[in-house]
Amino acid sequence: MHKRPTSRDVARLAGVSQSTVSFVYTGRDGVSAATRERVLQAASELNYRPNLAARAMRTQRTGRLAVVFPVRAPNPLNMLREATIAAEQAGYVLDVLSLPDDRDERADRVEELVDSGQYEGFLSFTPLPNRILNLSREVGTIVLSASTFDEEMHATGIFNDAQPVVVMMERLVELGHRRFLHITGDLEFPSAVARRDAYLATVDRLGLESLGVIEGDWSSEVGIEVVSSLPEATVPFALIAPNDHTAVGAMRSATLRGWAMPGDMSITGWDDISTSAFLVPSLTSVVQDRGLVGNYSMRRLIAAVRGEEEPNAPTEIHRIVWRESIGAPSARA
């Protein structure tokens, strides 16, 4: 039977004192980034896990953090993976707790967990009621509501930045386009409203011709229906789709009508799904770096738990991937 590695073993392998190992795992100041990394690397090699119960008794710290997520949260994996990495790099054990979709049930469960004293901090990607924030102050547990989704699990906050729509339209104008069409996403989503408003503002600012704003639902079917119903005289034009799925449907209809892409119809998407780079033509789209948001939110929580200065917010959550689906309009206008 193998003996469980101790902090003394970690210290010996890392070439530091045992107290330095303790400081790394309790978040104490005065440990350089290089030393912290050396200790964590040694701990990983030895498969060392700190005795959280003993540490909690000595320091009133558990070394545990939690992320709380509703069951039906959309596309959470990148956010959770990067949040987990950030926590582990800082020496914390992170529990990812999937909670009920019902808002009241979710709030009750978080309240129980905060009151239990098991965790030093909680990160929630949805809003939490004030009673939980008040309780956290009473029991000394940090609760951070990053609020990247609303109560209905619609992306909000930092995810609502619609500037890529403006940049893509400006590029299309540079290529020679003056006629535009926009299919929206479901307008119950704040992100869909933000992109629609950005489209309309850009049309007005640049004096462009808008062929319409058609409300959609994020599906491929709406892309098929809209493009198949357009008059032949619509071309050439540029279509701003709400996501890659709708763009794929629109591209199918354009192909069946014999329209050249990008000559007759330039098109842009959003989300850069895995197949978008392999379409013919490949689809210009927007990458939304949810992992970066997860990393930043976790570092905010850790800074709050340790009483440190809050990290700088990321500035490039969205990135446009330029591909073959946009180009100069054909000469048949």
N, C-alpha and C positions, 0 to 999 in steps of 0.2 A: 504494500500500500504506500503510495507516494505521499510524502509529507507536504502539507499545504504551504506554499511560499509565504514568507512574512515580509514586512516592511524592511526588516534588517537585510534580507536577501536582495531586495530591490536596491537598497542603499549600496550594498557591496558591489552589485553589478554596474550600477550607474556611477560609482565612484563619488558618492556624496554621503552626508551624514544621515542618520535615521530621522533626525528632526526635519531635514530638508524634504524627505519623502512625505512626512506628515504635513508640512507646510503646503506642498503641492496639492495634496488631496483635501485640505481644508480651505484652500483659496487664500492663504496668508500672503501678505505683501512681501517684497524683498527677494523673490525668486525670479531669476532672469528667465527669459523665454527659452534660451538654449538649455539651461539646467532643467526647466520644466519638461521640455521635450525629451531630454535624456532619461529622466525619471520615468516618464510615461512609456518610452520605448522599452526600458528595462522591465517595467511591470508587464507590458504586453508579451515580451519574450518568456517571462516566467509564468504567465497566466495568473498574475497576482490580482486578487480582488480585495479591497479594503474591508475590514470588519465594520460595517456601517452601524450596527447596534452599539459596539464599544465606542466608536467615535462619537456617536450621538450623546452617549452618557458623559464623555469627557468634555466635549466642545459645544454641545447642544446644536450640532450640525449633523445632518444625516448624509450629506454628500449625494442626495438624490434630487432630481428635478423631474417634472412631468410635463408632457404636452397633452392637451385635451383636444379631441377632435370628434365632431359628430360622425356617426356611421356613414352618412351619405355625402360627406365632403368630397367635392370633385377634384380629381387628379392630385391627391395629397402626397404621393410617394416621393417626389423630388424634394418637396419642402421638408418632409419628415426625415429623409436621409441626411440632408445637409444640416438640419437642426441636431440630429443625433451625433454627427461628426463633430460639430462645434462643441457640444456638451462633453463628449469623450476627450477631446483635445484639452479641455479645461479641467479634466480630472473628475467629472461627475458621471454618475450612473443615471441614465435617462429612461424613464418609463413612458411609453406612448399609450395613452388611455383612450380607447374608442368609446364614446358615450352615446346615450340615447339621442335620437333625432329631435324628440319633443323638447322644446325650449325649457319648460318648467322642470321636467325630469332631469334634463342635463344640468340645470342650475343646482338642483337639490343634490345631485351626485358630486358636483364640484365642491359644494359647500361642505359636504361630509369629508371629502378628501383634504381640503384646506384645514379643517378643524382637527384632523387626525394627527397632525404633526409629523407625518411620514416624509414630507417633502419640504425642501428649502424654498422652492419656487415653482410656479406653474406658468406655462405659456399656453394661451388660448388664441386660436385664430378666428374666433367668433366673439361678439360682444358678450359680456357678463353683467348680470344685474349689480346694482350698487351695494346690495347687502353682502355680496361676496367680497367686494373690494373693502368694505368696512370691516368684515370679519378678518380679512388678511392683515389689516393693520393691528387688530386686537391681538392676534396670535403670533404676529411677527413673521408671517410667511409672505413672500413676495408673489404677487399675482400680476402678470402682464397680459393685457388683452391687445394683441396685435391688430385685431379687427380687419383682417384681409378678406373676410367673407361676412355678409350680413346674416340675419337670423334665418333667411330663406336659402342660405348657402349660395348666394349670388356673389361673384367676385366683386370686390369694392376696394376702396382705399387706393393703395399704390398700383393696383392692377387696372385702374380706370384711366390710366394715362393714354390718351388717344393721339398723341403727337406723331406716332408712326403713320397714321392715316394722312396727316398733313404732308409729311416728308415724301410718302409714296406718290401723292397727287402732284406735288411740285415736280418730282422727277418725271412723271408722265407728261406734264405740261412742257418740260424741257425737251422731251422727245417729239413734241408736236401735237399732243392731244388737247382738244378743247371741249369735247363732249364726254360727259361722265354719267354713270348710273350707280346708285348705291342700293344694295340689299342689306337691310339691318338684321341684327340678331333679335331675339325676343326682347322687346323693349321693357319688360319687367326687370331686366338685368341692367344695372347702372353702367356697365361697360358698353353695352349696345347703345344706350342713350348718348354716352360720351363720344363714341365714334360717329354716330349720326350727326351730332352737333358739330364735330370737327369737320366732317364732310361739307355740311351746309355753309359753315363759316369760310371754308377754303374756296368753295364755289363763288361765294359773294366777294371775297377779297381779291380773287384773281380774275373775276369777270368771266367765269366759265359757263357753259351751257349744261344744265342738269337735266337729264332725261327722266329723272324721277328718284324718289326715295321709296323703296318698296319694303314694307315690314315683313320680316321673315322669322324663322324659328331655329336657325343654326343647322338645318338639315340639308342633305344633298338634294332632296326632292324639290325644295323651294328653288334651288339654283336651276334645276332642270326645267321647272315650270316657267320661271321668269324668262329665261333666254329663249325657250321654245315659242313663247308668245310675242316676242318682240317683232315689230315690222322689219322687213328686209332693209328698208331705208335707214335703219338705226345705225348700221356700220358706216364708218369705223367709229369705235367708242372705247372707253375704258370703264371696266366694271370693278368697283370696290366691294368685295364680298366680306361678310362678317367673320368668316372662318374658312379653313381649308375644305371642310366638308361641303359647304355651300358652293365654294369655288369649283370643286371637282364636278358637282352636278351641272354647273353652268358650262364648264369646259366640254362635258359630254354633249350637251345640247348644241353648242357651237360647232363641234366636230360633225355631228349628224346633219347640221344645216349646211355644211361645206364652208364654214367661215374659217379663215386663216387666223391662227393665233401666233404672234401678237398683231398681225397686220390689220385684220378686221376687228378683233376684240383683244385688247390687253386686259389682264386680270390680276388682281392681288388677293391674297388670302390672309389668314391670321392663325397662329398656333403652330405652324410648321410641323404637321403630323409626319410620321415616318415615311409615308409614301410620296410626299410632295416633291421631293428632290428627284424622283424617278418617273414622274409623269412626262408626257410629251405634248406640249413643252413643259419643262420643269416649272414649278409654281413659285413665284415671288411671294414670300410670306414673312410673318413676324414671329420671332422667338420670344416667348415670355419666360424669363428665368425664375421660376418659382423656387428653385433650390437656393438661389441667392437671397430670396426673401426669408426662407426658413433659417438660413445661416445667420443673417442679420438679426432676426427676431430672437433667436436663441442667445446670441452675443449680448443683445440688450438685456435679456433676463439675467444672464450671468453677471453683467456689470451691476445691475440693480441688487442682486443677492450679495455681491461683494462690496457694495458701496463705492464702486468705481465710476469713472466718467463714461457716459453713454457713447458707444461707437458711432462713427459717421455713417449716415444712411447711404446705401448704394445709389448710384446715379444712373445706371444703365440696366434697368430691369428688362427693357425691350430692345430687341435688335432686329433690324430688317435683313433678310437674306435675299439678295437680288438674284433672280434667275431669268429663264428664257420667256416667261409668260408676259413680259412687258417689252414694248418696243415702239418704234415709230408707226403711226397709223398709215393704212394703205392710201392710195391716191384716188380711191373711187368716191370721195366725198363730193 
